[in-house]
Amino acid sequence: MTDATRSTTAEVRTEAEVRDSVTAIVTELAPNPEQTEGAGDSRLVEDLGFHSLALLELAFTLEDEFELPPIDETTARKIVTIDAVVEHVKDILRSRGELAS
C-alpha cells in the first residue's frame, strides 16, 4: 500500500478507542499485567516490569497496530507511563487526521 492510498483509507479512531487499544496492548505484553488495572499512571519499567526487549516489542506492536513511524530514542525515553504511550499515539494519529475530535 502506498502512502497516498494509506492516507485516504486510514481508519479514524476516537480517543477512547485509542486508549482502550493501547491499554490492551500494554497489558498483553507487560511482564506484570496486574499493575495495569485502571492505572494510566502505571510506569512501564518500575510498575509493569518492562525491560529493554519487552519495550522494543511494545514499540513494534504499536507501530504495526497504528501504522506509526519508528520512535526515536529521545522521544522513547520521555514515555514512561501508559498515559504517555496513549498520548504519543494520539498525537501521531491527530497529526495525520486519524483521530476523531
Chimera marker file (.cmm) of the C-alpha trace (Angstrom):
<marker_set name="trace">
<marker id="1" x="0.000" y="0.000" z="0.000" r="1" g="1" b="0" radius="0.5"/>
<marker id="2" x="1.380" y="3.371" z="-0.943" r="1" g="1" b="0" radius="0.5"/>
<marker id="3" x="1.414" y="6.341" z="1.396" r="1" g="1" b="0" radius="0.5"/>
<marker id="4" x="-1.215" y="8.037" z="-0.773" r="1" g="1" b="0" radius="0.5"/>
<marker id="5" x="-3.518" y="5.011" z="-0.532" r="1" g="1" b="0" radius="0.5"/>
<marker id="6" x="-2.945" y="4.668" z="3.203" r="1" g="1" b="0" radius="0.5"/>
<marker id="7" x="-3.844" y="8.300" z="3.893" r="1" g="1" b="0" radius="0.5"/>
<marker id="8" x="-7.150" y="8.028" z="2.038" r="1" g="1" b="0" radius="0.5"/>
<marker id="9" x="-8.166" y="4.712" z="3.607" r="1" g="1" b="0" radius="0.5"/>
<marker id="10" x="-6.865" y="5.279" z="7.132" r="1" g="1" b="0" radius="0.5"/>
<marker id="11" x="-9.181" y="4.358" z="9.948" r="1" g="1" b="0" radius="0.5"/>
<marker id="12" x="-10.361" y="7.274" z="12.076" r="1" g="1" b="0" radius="0.5"/>
<marker id="13" x="-10.447" y="6.313" z="15.747" r="1" g="1" b="0" radius="0.5"/>
<marker id="14" x="-11.859" y="8.006" z="18.801" r="1" g="1" b="0" radius="0.5"/>
<marker id="15" x="-9.683" y="8.918" z="21.765" r="1" g="1" b="0" radius="0.5"/>
<marker id="16" x="-11.449" y="6.221" z="23.809" r="1" g="1" b="0" radius="0.5"/>
<marker id="17" x="-10.716" y="3.592" z="21.149" r="1" g="1" b="0" radius="0.5"/>
<marker id="18" x="-7.048" y="4.571" z="21.085" r="1" g="1" b="0" radius="0.5"/>
<marker id="19" x="-6.817" y="4.483" z="24.884" r="1" g="1" b="0" radius="0.5"/>
<marker id="20" x="-8.527" y="1.073" z="25.026" r="1" g="1" b="0" radius="0.5"/>
<marker id="21" x="-6.350" y="-0.386" z="22.256" r="1" g="1" b="0" radius="0.5"/>
<marker id="22" x="-3.087" y="0.920" z="23.698" r="1" g="1" b="0" radius="0.5"/>
<marker id="23" x="-4.000" y="-0.216" z="27.216" r="1" g="1" b="0" radius="0.5"/>
<marker id="24" x="-4.913" y="-3.683" z="25.919" r="1" g="1" b="0" radius="0.5"/>
<marker id="25" x="-1.584" y="-3.976" z="24.084" r="1" g="1" b="0" radius="0.5"/>
<marker id="26" x="0.400" y="-2.791" z="27.107" r="1" g="1" b="0" radius="0.5"/>
<marker id="27" x="-1.486" y="-5.208" z="29.367" r="1" g="1" b="0" radius="0.5"/>
<marker id="28" x="-0.938" y="-8.117" z="26.990" r="1" g="1" b="0" radius="0.5"/>
<marker id="29" x="2.810" y="-7.503" z="26.750" r="1" g="1" b="0" radius="0.5"/>
<marker id="30" x="3.505" y="-6.358" z="30.334" r="1" g="1" b="0" radius="0.5"/>
<marker id="31" x="5.555" y="-8.728" z="32.486" r="1" g="1" b="0" radius="0.5"/>
<marker id="32" x="3.417" y="-7.588" z="35.482" r="1" g="1" b="0" radius="0.5"/>
<marker id="33" x="-0.004" y="-7.026" z="33.837" r="1" g="1" b="0" radius="0.5"/>
<marker id="34" x="-1.897" y="-6.882" z="37.136" r="1" g="1" b="0" radius="0.5"/>
<marker id="35" x="-0.394" y="-3.420" z="37.658" r="1" g="1" b="0" radius="0.5"/>
<marker id="36" x="-2.293" y="-2.015" z="34.643" r="1" g="1" b="0" radius="0.5"/>
<marker id="37" x="-5.750" y="-2.261" z="36.225" r="1" g="1" b="0" radius="0.5"/>
<marker id="38" x="-7.274" y="1.219" z="35.889" r="1" g="1" b="0" radius="0.5"/>
<marker id="39" x="-3.941" y="2.944" z="36.275" r="1" g="1" b="0" radius="0.5"/>
<marker id="40" x="-2.877" y="5.107" z="33.349" r="1" g="1" b="0" radius="0.5"/>
<marker id="41" x="-0.078" y="6.447" z="35.512" r="1" g="1" b="0" radius="0.5"/>
<marker id="42" x="1.477" y="2.971" z="35.878" r="1" g="1" b="0" radius="0.5"/>
<marker id="43" x="5.144" y="3.222" z="34.939" r="1" g="1" b="0" radius="0.5"/>
<marker id="44" x="6.268" y="0.878" z="32.188" r="1" g="1" b="0" radius="0.5"/>
<marker id="45" x="9.558" y="-0.177" z="33.765" r="1" g="1" b="0" radius="0.5"/>
<marker id="46" x="9.124" y="0.278" z="37.502" r="1" g="1" b="0" radius="0.5"/>
<marker id="47" x="5.495" y="-0.870" z="37.881" r="1" g="1" b="0" radius="0.5"/>
<marker id="48" x="4.833" y="-3.102" z="34.891" r="1" g="1" b="0" radius="0.5"/>
<marker id="49" x="8.266" y="-4.721" z="34.721" r="1" g="1" b="0" radius="0.5"/>
<marker id="50" x="9.116" y="-3.883" z="31.117" r="1" g="1" b="0" radius="0.5"/>
<marker id="51" x="12.774" y="-4.486" z="30.257" r="1" g="1" b="0" radius="0.5"/>
<marker id="52" x="14.550" y="-3.329" z="27.103" r="1" g="1" b="0" radius="0.5"/>
<marker id="53" x="13.461" y="-6.243" z="24.912" r="1" g="1" b="0" radius="0.5"/>
<marker id="54" x="9.843" y="-6.005" z="26.100" r="1" g="1" b="0" radius="0.5"/>
<marker id="55" x="9.862" y="-2.254" z="25.411" r="1" g="1" b="0" radius="0.5"/>
<marker id="56" x="11.037" y="-2.931" z="21.860" r="1" g="1" b="0" radius="0.5"/>
<marker id="57" x="8.267" y="-5.484" z="21.410" r="1" g="1" b="0" radius="0.5"/>
<marker id="58" x="5.760" y="-2.911" z="22.697" r="1" g="1" b="0" radius="0.5"/>
<marker id="59" x="7.073" y="-0.271" z="20.281" r="1" g="1" b="0" radius="0.5"/>
<marker id="60" x="6.927" y="-2.656" z="17.299" r="1" g="1" b="0" radius="0.5"/>
<marker id="61" x="3.426" y="-3.828" z="18.209" r="1" g="1" b="0" radius="0.5"/>
<marker id="62" x="2.171" y="-0.234" z="18.467" r="1" g="1" b="0" radius="0.5"/>
<marker id="63" x="3.879" y="0.650" z="15.173" r="1" g="1" b="0" radius="0.5"/>
<marker id="64" x="2.082" y="-2.256" z="13.475" r="1" g="1" b="0" radius="0.5"/>
<marker id="65" x="-1.323" y="-1.626" z="15.070" r="1" g="1" b="0" radius="0.5"/>
<marker id="66" x="-1.420" y="2.115" z="14.363" r="1" g="1" b="0" radius="0.5"/>
<marker id="67" x="0.976" y="2.303" z="11.373" r="1" g="1" b="0" radius="0.5"/>
<marker id="68" x="3.312" y="4.545" z="13.369" r="1" g="1" b="0" radius="0.5"/>
<marker id="69" x="6.763" y="5.622" z="12.258" r="1" g="1" b="0" radius="0.5"/>
<marker id="70" x="9.646" y="4.180" z="14.289" r="1" g="1" b="0" radius="0.5"/>
<marker id="71" x="10.080" y="6.041" z="17.561" r="1" g="1" b="0" radius="0.5"/>
<marker id="72" x="13.320" y="7.914" z="18.116" r="1" g="1" b="0" radius="0.5"/>
<marker id="73" x="15.348" y="7.318" z="21.265" r="1" g="1" b="0" radius="0.5"/>
<marker id="74" x="14.820" y="10.820" z="22.682" r="1" g="1" b="0" radius="0.5"/>
<marker id="75" x="11.041" y="10.503" z="22.470" r="1" g="1" b="0" radius="0.5"/>
<marker id="76" x="11.106" y="6.932" z="23.777" r="1" g="1" b="0" radius="0.5"/>
<marker id="77" x="12.950" y="7.998" z="26.924" r="1" g="1" b="0" radius="0.5"/>
<marker id="78" x="10.174" y="10.511" z="27.724" r="1" g="1" b="0" radius="0.5"/>
<marker id="79" x="7.424" y="7.885" z="27.511" r="1" g="1" b="0" radius="0.5"/>
<marker id="80" x="7.392" y="6.275" z="30.934" r="1" g="1" b="0" radius="0.5"/>
<marker id="81" x="3.702" y="5.633" z="31.718" r="1" g="1" b="0" radius="0.5"/>
<marker id="82" x="0.684" y="4.087" z="29.997" r="1" g="1" b="0" radius="0.5"/>
<marker id="83" x="-0.837" y="7.572" z="29.708" r="1" g="1" b="0" radius="0.5"/>
<marker id="84" x="2.312" y="8.808" z="27.961" r="1" g="1" b="0" radius="0.5"/>
<marker id="85" x="2.103" y="5.940" z="25.460" r="1" g="1" b="0" radius="0.5"/>
<marker id="86" x="-1.549" y="6.788" z="24.774" r="1" g="1" b="0" radius="0.5"/>
<marker id="87" x="-0.738" y="10.489" z="24.282" r="1" g="1" b="0" radius="0.5"/>
<marker id="88" x="2.146" y="9.676" z="21.933" r="1" g="1" b="0" radius="0.5"/>
<marker id="89" x="-0.092" y="7.512" z="19.746" r="1" g="1" b="0" radius="0.5"/>
<marker id="90" x="-2.921" y="10.074" z="19.809" r="1" g="1" b="0" radius="0.5"/>
<marker id="91" x="-0.535" y="12.895" z="18.833" r="1" g="1" b="0" radius="0.5"/>
<marker id="92" x="0.616" y="10.986" z="15.755" r="1" g="1" b="0" radius="0.5"/>
<marker id="93" x="-2.908" y="9.970" z="14.751" r="1" g="1" b="0" radius="0.5"/>
<marker id="94" x="-4.126" y="13.555" z="15.274" r="1" g="1" b="0" radius="0.5"/>
<marker id="95" x="-1.324" y="14.916" z="13.071" r="1" g="1" b="0" radius="0.5"/>
<marker id="96" x="-2.451" y="12.563" z="10.284" r="1" g="1" b="0" radius="0.5"/>
<marker id="97" x="-6.141" y="13.414" z="10.701" r="1" g="1" b="0" radius="0.5"/>
<marker id="98" x="-6.918" y="9.920" z="12.006" r="1" g="1" b="0" radius="0.5"/>
<marker id="99" x="-8.222" y="10.912" z="15.441" r="1" g="1" b="0" radius="0.5"/>
<marker id="100" x="-11.870" y="11.874" z="15.773" r="1" g="1" b="0" radius="0.5"/>
<marker id="101" x="-12.394" y="15.192" z="17.522" r="1" g="1" b="0" radius="0.5"/>
<link id1="1" id2="2" r="1" g="1" b="0" radius="0.2"/>
<link id1="2" id2="3" r="1" g="1" b="0" radius="0.2"/>
<link id1="3" id2="4" r="1" g="1" b="0" radius="0.2"/>
<link id1="4" id2="5" r="1" g="1" b="0" radius="0.2"/>
<link id1="5" id2="6" r="1" g="1" b="0" radius="0.2"/>
<link id1="6" id2="7" r="1" g="1" b="0" radius="0.2"/>
<link id1="7" id2="8" r="1" g="1" b="0" radius="0.2"/>
<link id1="8" id2="9" r="1" g="1" b="0" radius="0.2"/>
<link id1="9" id2="10" r="1" g="1" b="0" radius="0.2"/>
<link id1="10" id2="11" r="1" g="1" b="0" radius="0.2"/>
<link id1="11" id2="12" r="1" g="1" b="0" radius="0.2"/>
<link id1="12" id2="13" r="1" g="1" b="0" radius="0.2"/>
<link id1="13" id2="14" r="1" g="1" b="0" radius="0.2"/>
<link id1="14" id2="15" r="1" g="1" b="0" radius="0.2"/>
<link id1="15" id2="16" r="1" g="1" b="0" radius="0.2"/>
<link id1="16" id2="17" r="1" g="1" b="0" radius="0.2"/>
<link id1="17" id2="18" r="1" g="1" b="0" radius="0.2"/>
<link id1="18" id2="19" r="1" g="1" b="0" radius="0.2"/>
<link id1="19" id2="20" r="1" g="1" b="0" radius="0.2"/>
<link id1="20" id2="21" r="1" g="1" b="0" radius="0.2"/>
<link id1="21" id2="22" r="1" g="1" b="0" radius="0.2"/>
<link id1="22" id2="23" r="1" g="1" b="0" radius="0.2"/>
<link id1="23" id2="24" r="1" g="1" b="0" radius="0.2"/>
<link id1="24" id2="25" r="1" g="1" b="0" radius="0.2"/>
<link id1="25" id2="26" r="1" g="1" b="0" radius="0.2"/>
<link id1="26" id2="27" r="1" g="1" b="0" radius="0.2"/>
<link id1="27" id2="28" r="1" g="1" b="0" radius="0.2"/>
<link id1="28" id2="29" r="1" g="1" b="0" radius="0.2"/>
<link id1="29" id2="30" r="1" g="1" b="0" radius="0.2"/>
<link id1="30" id2="31" r="1" g="1" b="0" radius="0.2"/>
<link id1="31" id2="32" r="1" g="1" b="0" radius="0.2"/>
<link id1="32" id2="33" r="1" g="1" b="0" radius="0.2"/>
<link id1="33" id2="34" r="1" g="1" b="0" radius="0.2"/>
<link id1="34" id2="35" r="1" g="1" b="0" radius="0.2"/>
<link id1="35" id2="36" r="1" g="1" b="0" radius="0.2"/>
<link id1="36" id2="37" r="1" g="1" b="0" radius="0.2"/>
<link id1="37" id2="38" r="1" g="1" b="0" radius="0.2"/>
<link id1="38" id2="39" r="1" g="1" b="0" radius="0.2"/>
<link id1="39" id2="40" r="1" g="1" b="0" radius="0.2"/>
<link id1="40" id2="41" r="1" g="1" b="0" radius="0.2"/>
<link id1="41" id2="42" r="1" g="1" b="0" radius="0.2"/>
<link id1="42" id2="43" r="1" g="1" b="0" radius="0.2"/>
<link id1="43" id2="44" r="1" g="1" b="0" radius="0.2"/>
<link id1="44" id2="45" r="1" g="1" b="0" radius="0.2"/>
<link id1="45" id2="46" r="1" g="1" b="0" radius="0.2"/>
<link id1="46" id2="47" r="1" g="1" b="0" radius="0.2"/>
<link id1="47" id2="48" r="1" g="1" b="0" radius="0.2"/>
<link id1="48" id2="49" r="1" g="1" b="0" radius="0.2"/>
<link id1="49" id2="50" r="1" g="1" b="0" radius="0.2"/>
<link id1="50" id2="51" r="1" g="1" b="0" radius="0.2"/>
<link id1="51" id2="52" r="1" g="1" b="0" radius="0.2"/>
<link id1="52" id2="53" r="1" g="1" b="0" radius="0.2"/>
<link id1="53" id2="54" r="1" g="1" b="0" radius="0.2"/>
<link id1="54" id2="55" r="1" g="1" b="0" radius="0.2"/>
<link id1="55" id2="56" r="1" g="1" b="0" radius="0.2"/>
<link id1="56" id2="57" r="1" g="1" b="0" radius="0.2"/>
<link id1="57" id2="58" r="1" g="1" b="0" radius="0.2"/>
<link id1="58" id2="59" r="1" g="1" b="0" radius="0.2"/>
<link id1="59" id2="60" r="1" g="1" b="0" radius="0.2"/>
<link id1="60" id2="61" r="1" g="1" b="0" radius="0.2"/>
<link id1="61" id2="62" r="1" g="1" b="0" radius="0.2"/>
<link id1="62" id2="63" r="1" g="1" b="0" radius="0.2"/>
<link id1="63" id2="64" r="1" g="1" b="0" radius="0.2"/>
<link id1="64" id2="65" r="1" g="1" b="0" radius="0.2"/>
<link id1="65" id2="66" r="1" g="1" b="0" radius="0.2"/>
<link id1="66" id2="67" r="1" g="1" b="0" radius="0.2"/>
<link id1="67" id2="68" r="1" g="1" b="0" radius="0.2"/>
<link id1="68" id2="69" r="1" g="1" b="0" radius="0.2"/>
<link id1="69" id2="70" r="1" g="1" b="0" radius="0.2"/>
<link id1="70" id2="71" r="1" g="1" b="0" radius="0.2"/>
<link id1="71" id2="72" r="1" g="1" b="0" radius="0.2"/>
<link id1="72" id2="73" r="1" g="1" b="0" radius="0.2"/>
<link id1="73" id2="74" r="1" g="1" b="0" radius="0.2"/>
<link id1="74" id2="75" r="1" g="1" b="0" radius="0.2"/>
<link id1="75" id2="76" r="1" g="1" b="0" radius="0.2"/>
<link id1="76" id2="77" r="1" g="1" b="0" radius="0.2"/>
<link id1="77" id2="78" r="1" g="1" b="0" radius="0.2"/>
<link id1="78" id2="79" r="1" g="1" b="0" radius="0.2"/>
<link id1="79" id2="80" r="1" g="1" b="0" radius="0.2"/>
<link id1="80" id2="81" r="1" g="1" b="0" radius="0.2"/>
<link id1="81" id2="82" r="1" g="1" b="0" radius="0.2"/>
<link id1="82" id2="83" r="1" g="1" b="0" radius="0.2"/>
<link id1="83" id2="84" r="1" g="1" b="0" radius="0.2"/>
<link id1="84" id2="85" r="1" g="1" b="0" radius="0.2"/>
<link id1="85" id2="86" r="1" g="1" b="0" radius="0.2"/>
<link id1="86" id2="87" r="1" g="1" b="0" radius="0.2"/>
<link id1="87" id2="88" r="1" g="1" b="0" radius="0.2"/>
<link id1="88" id2="89" r="1" g="1" b="0" radius="0.2"/>
<link id1="89" id2="90" r="1" g="1" b="0" radius="0.2"/>
<link id1="90" id2="91" r="1" g="1" b="0" radius="0.2"/>
<link id1="91" id2="92" r="1" g="1" b="0" radius="0.2"/>
<link id1="92" id2="93" r="1" g="1" b="0" radius="0.2"/>
<link id1="93" id2="94" r="1" g="1" b="0" radius="0.2"/>
<link id1="94" id2="95" r="1" g="1" b="0" radius="0.2"/>
<link id1="95" id2="96" r="1" g="1" b="0" radius="0.2"/>
<link id1="96" id2="97" r="1" g="1" b="0" radius="0.2"/>
<link id1="97" id2="98" r="1" g="1" b="0" radius="0.2"/>
<link id1="98" id2="99" r="1" g="1" b="0" radius="0.2"/>
<link id1="99" id2="100" r="1" g="1" b="0" radius="0.2"/>
<link id1="100" id2="101" r="1" g="1" b="0" radius="0.2"/>
</marker_set>
